[in-house]
Amino acid sequence: MATHTTFHDTQRLRQEILRVLDFYYPDCIDTRYGGYIAQLDERDGFVYDGHTKHLVATARAVHNFSVGALLDGPVWCRTAAEHGLSFLSNHQWDAGNGGYDWLLEGRETVDDTRFCYGHAFVVLASARALEAGIPGAEAELERAVETIDRHFWEPEHGMYADRADGKWNEVVPYRGLNANMHTCEAMLVAHEVTGNPDYLDRAYSIAEGIVRDLAAETDGKLWEHYDSNWAHDMAYNEDQPRHQFRPWGYQPGHHLEWSKLLSHLAEFRDEDWVRTSARDLFDHAVEMGWDDENGGFYYTVEADGTPVVADKYGWAVTEGIGAAARLGGTDDEYLDWYDRLWEYARENFVNPKHGNWFERLNRTNDRDDPNRGVAVEPGYHPISNMFAAIDVVSRSG
């Protein structure tokens, strides 16, 4: 399989992104309530839930269609991004209390929990929409950043709290890697698009706290869960290893995602620890998380690499592709992993019928259920990482 020539070509990567978008469009456009219908069956594409509006799914779809517009995709990419941003601004925003509601049924709020993770994706979506010239994106970016900074930012730690109730009366004591990782990502993109140094400072502060300081306490590996003083909580959710957002164990996929983010951060803050950590985190992911027998990264593992949940997730493979692409811009040895991961993905995760990516496989790379839920990720991980690869390939000539 000639992956080295295939996926080192910007036009081929662009075609793959547009295939993913084409899988969702036009069925994802909700003409009744506005916004998107994100819950499409991953194998055949039919809608299995036409009512639920999840904040992260909405924001990710705005991001994705904005990427399509930036790549001069079909005209519907721009109109679809406008459609989603309007819903995000007018219906998922709580004008009374401030903040973005987590879950809606149609236009009715059913869960107004304020998640930093969700707000981070609004920052990311509006920044990418601004880059694509989507009307209203600049104002939405400013509102989202102001909200996340006012309610979640903890200057004494240089990182963000995790979640609060809908009226902002109580912030829970839990602190998490995931929310901070995606806030770092969002702030990096916001800086890249606007040039605002404050966004870069936020991204750097998060990376410094999580990767340079906290990971030093766990042999360079990234633990997921902390208490309100940012002390490692090594027992958190030990009885819930399959928790959708906060599972127990080390996540190889998040090591890859941080590797990609640090490689991106190094383009603006070229410090030795940033580049060294980017390589080390990729290497940690491979050493403790790659399944030598079947391929793919285990979802969660113990520190020695013993699988906790041996399922394989498509998002982790895409993050490996994005990280290998960015690392490969300065270190050729990671380009071998870039090709290897593409080969594995095409054999196992890319839907041969539609081009979208399956969410989860079991240890032996079989689909064991339909993978349906409300908190879906409508193509965000493959699109964002192929977009990162396009950035690297286009600059390398």
N, C-alpha and C positions, 0 to 999 in steps of 0.2 A: 504494500500500500504506500503510494508515494506521498506521504503526508508532508515531507519536508518542502516539497515544491508547492503543495496545495495550500497549506495554511500559513505560509509565509507570503501570501499574496493579498494585498488589501482588498481587491475586488472580490476574491473568494470569501473573505471574512465578512465583507459587506453583504454579499448574497446570503450568507448564513444568518446574519442578523435579520434581514428582511424576510427570510423564511419563517423565523420565529414570530415576527410581528404579523405576518400574513396568517399564521395559525390562529391568532386571537382576533384579528379584524376580519369582518365587521361585527361578528357575534358578540364581542365584548362591549360594544357601544350600547348603553342602556338608554333607549329613547323614551321610556316611561318616567323614570325617576331622575335621570341624569347620571353622570359618572359612568362607571364601568360594571360589567358583569365579568368578574374574574374567574368564576368557578366553571371552567371548561374541562371536560373529561380529557385526561392527558393522552389517551390513546386515539380516540375517535373525534374529539373536539365538540361534542354536544354539551349544552348547558345543563348542569345538574343542580344549580342554585342560582336563581335569577333575582334574588332580593338582597342578599347580604353584602354590605359594603364595609370592607376591612380597610382601616387607614393605611396600613403598609401596602396592601394590594393596589389601592388607588394611587398612592405616591409612586410606587414602582412603575405602574403603567404610564403615568405622566412622564417619568424619566425615560422609559423605553421609547415611547413615541417621539419624544424630543430628540433622542439619538437618531431615530429614523429620519427625522427632518434634517438633522445635521449632516446625514449621509446622502442627502438629496434623494430620499426614498419617495414613494408615491405621495401625491398631494394629501391623501388621507392621514398620513403621519402627523402633519401639522394640525389638521382639524381635530384629530383624535386627542392630541396633546392639549389643545385649547379646551376641548370638551371636558377632559378630566381635571384640568387646573381650575376651571370654573366651578366644578362640583366641590373640589377640595376647599376652595376659598369661600364658597357660599353655603355649603351644607355640612361639611365635616368640621368646619371651624365653629366653635361655640362662642357666639358674640357676647353672651351674657357673662360667662365666667372666664373667657379667654382659653385658648388651647384647642387642640384637635381631638375630636371624639374618636374612640378606638373602634367602635362597631356600630353600624347602622343597619336597620332593616328598611329598605327603601330610603326614605329621608328621616325616619324616626330613630333617635338614638336609643340603643339598647345597652351600651356600655360606654360610659364617659371617662373611664380610667385614663389618666394622663401618663402615657409611656414615653420616656425619653427616646427609646428605640423608634417609636412611630414618628415623633417630632423630628428626629434626625433624618428620616426619609422624606419628610416634607422639605427640609432644608436642601437635601440632595435633588429632589424633583424640581423644585423651583429654581435652583441654580442651573441645572441642565436646561430647563425650559427657557431661562434667561439667555443662555448661550445660543439657543435655537431661535431666539427672537419671538417667543410666545407672549402675547399681550398679558399684562398683569403679573408676570413672573417676578419682576424686580420688587414690587410691593410685597408679594407673597414671601419672597426670600427674606426681606427685612423683617416682616412680622414673625416668621418662623424662628429666625435667629434671636430676635428680641425675646420671644417666649421661652425658648429653650435655655437661653442664658439667664433670664430672670428667675426661673423656677427650678432649674436643675443644676446649674453651675455651682461648684463648691471651690471657691478660690483657695481655701486653705489646703486643699488636696490637688488642685489643678485638674480635676476630673468632674464627671457629671453623676448626679444621683439617678436612680432608676425609674421610679414611678411615684405618682401621687393620686389622690382622689380627684373627682371631677371639679370640686370647688377649690382645689389647691390648699386644703386645710391641713393635710398630713402627707408627708413624704415618708415612704416605707424605709426601714433601716437597711434593707438589702442594697448592695452595690454590685454591679455586674460588668464583666468584660464586653458582652455583646453590644449593649447600648453605647458604650464608649467607643468601641471599634467603629460602629456605623456613624457615630457623630464625628469621629476623626475623618472618616471617608467623606462625609458631607462637607465638612469644613475645608478639606483639601480641594474638593471640586469648586466650592464657593470661592475660595481664593484664586484658583486657576482661572475662573470665569471673570471675576471682578477685579482681581489684583489687590483686594483689601487685605492688608497685613494682619489685621485683627483675627481674621479667619485662620490664617496660617499659624498664628500664635496659639490659638485654641487646639488645632490639630497636633502641633508639636508638643504641647503640654500634656495632652492625653497619651501620646506615644511614649513620651518620656516617663510618665507615671506608670503606665501599664508594662511596657516592654523593658525599659532600662532599669527601673527600680523594683517593681513588684516581681517580675520574672526572675530577678537575681536571687529571690528567696526560694525558688523552685527549680534550680539548676537550668535556668534559661527557658524553661517551658512555661506556657501561659495557662494559669488556672482561671476558671470562669467566674468564681463566686467569692464575694467579700462582704464584710459587715460594714456598718456605717462609718467606721474609722479606717476602712480599707485594709483590714487585716484579713488574711486568707481564711475562708470558711470551708475547710476541707470536707465537712460532712453534709453540706447543703444538698438537698435532694438526692442523697445517696439511696433513698428508698424509691426514687422516681427516675431511674436511669434513662427512660424514654421521654422525659418531659420535652415538649416541643421547642420551648425557647430557653430553658435553663436545666439541661440534663447534667447529671453528675459525671465527672471524668474529664480528661483532657480531650479536646476536639482537634484532631489533625487539620480539619478544614479551616478552623480559625487561625491556626498557625500559618497556613498558606495565605489566608486573607490578610493577615497582618504583614506577612512577607511582601505581598503586593503593595500594601499601603505604605510601608516603609521605603520601598523602592521608589514609589511616587514622591513621598516626602523628601527623599534625598535630592530630587531635582530642584527643590527650593531651599533645603537646609542640608547641604552636603557635608555631613559630619560622619566621622569614622564609625561611631557606634550605630548610627542609623543603617548604613550599608552593611556592616558586619552582622547586625541583628537580622536584617532582611534575609541574608544567606543562611544564617543559623536556624531561623525559624522554618524555612523551607526544608532544610536538612533534617530538623527534628520531626517534621511531619512525615517525611519519607521513612525515617528510621523507626518511628514508633507506630505509624499509622498505615503504611502501604502493605496491602495483602499480596505477598510474593506469589502465592499459589493461584489466586483468582483475579488479581488486579483490583484496583480501586482502593480508596481510603476508608478505613473503618470510621464509623460515626464518632464513637468515643472509646478511649483506651485508658488503662492505668498508666502510671509513669513509666513502667518497663515495657509498654507496648501490648500488654495482654488486653484483648478486646473486651470492652464492657457491652457495647452494642455494636455488633459486627456488620450491621446494615451499611450499604453504600448510598450516599446521597449525591445527586447530580451537582448540587451547588458546590460541594467540596472539590469535585473534579474541575469545574469551571474556574474556581479560585486558584487551583493549581496551574491551570493554563494561563490565567492572567499574571500570576506571580512569576511563572517561568518565562513568560514573554518579557516582563519588565526586567527581571534579573538577566535574561539573555541579551538585553541591550548592552550590557557591559561585561558579561561573563558567558562565553559560548557553551560551557558545560551544561547550563540549564536549558539550552535549546534542545538537547536530547530528551529532556523531560517534557518539554513543550510538545514535541512530536509524539512521544510515547503516550502522553495523556490524551491527545487528540485521537490517536488510534484506538485507545481503550474507550473513549467516549463514543466514537462512531459505531463501535461494535456493540455497545451496551446501552448508552443513555440517549442518543439522538433517535427520535422517532423516525424511522425510515419513510413513513407515509407522509408526515407533515413537516418535519424539521424541528419541532419543539423538543424539549428535553424532558425525560421522565424524572419524577421527583426522587424516588427511592427504589433501590433494589435490595435483595437479600445478600447474604454473604457470597453466594455463588452466582450473583448477577441475574437473578430471576425476579420478575415482577410478581409480588405475592398478594397484592390487593390493588384496588383502583386508585389509592392515594388521593382521596377526596377530603376536603375540609373547607373551612371558611378562610383560614389564614394562608392563602396560596401566594405564590410568588410569580406573577404572570411573565415569566421569561427574563426576569431582572438579572439573575446571575450569569447566564450565558451571554446576554446582550452586553452587560457592563464589562465583562472580561474579554469578549471579542472586540469591543470598542477600545479597550486598553491595548490589545494586541495590534489593532490598526494604528494606534498612536505610535507604538514602538516601530512597527514595520515601515510606516511611512517616513519616519525620521532616519531609519537605517539605510534607506535607498534600496 
